[in-house]
Amino acid sequence: MAVAHKSKIEFEIGLDENKVPESIEWSATGGGVTKDRAKATLISVWDSKDKETLYLPLWVKKMPVDEMKVFFHQTLVQMADTFERATNDEKMSATMRDFCDYFAEKLELEDKSKKA
């Protein structure tokens, strides 16, 4: 199957003198996003040759801890949803969502996952 279209996603990370992220900007040509600011990103890439996940977590040093907790909770909820779409494994997806509920409860988070 030939590639019909291409899209580019770019991240520009502003670093301080110790190479700690000060700013994160991202653009997505196919999504109409141009240099939007972000406080954090979690990028995972599957290396099929070595059968392992390459993982790049980045966040700006001024990201508040309460926002980081919400970011992780919403990411976990989205992972459960994505896992279900990718595998049709409803039982494991439900188990993952149960953990997300437990995670939010223990961190005393409001239910902000609906905004994700």
LINSULKA-V108444 format. One record per backbone hydrogen bond with DSSP energy under -1.0 kcal/mol. CO is the residue of the C=O (numbers start at 1). NH is the residue of the N-H. If there is no record, write none. Layout:
# LINSULKA-V108444
co->[CO:CO]
nh->[NH:NH]
This chain:
# LINSULKA-V108444
co->[8:10:12:14:14:16:20:21:23:24:25:26:27:28:33:36:39:41:43:45:47:47:52:54:56:58:60:64:65:66:67:68:69:70:71:72:73:74:75:76:77:78:79:80:81:82:83:84:88:89:90:91:92:93:94:95:96:97:98:99:100:101:102:103:104:110:112:113]
nh->[29:27:25:22:23:19:16:61:14:38:12:36:10:33:28:26:60:58:56:54:51:52:47:45:43:41:63:68:69:70:71:72:73:74:75:76:77:78:79:80:81:82:83:84:85:86:87:88:90:93:94:95:96:97:98:99:100:101:102:103:104:105:106:107:109:112:115:116]
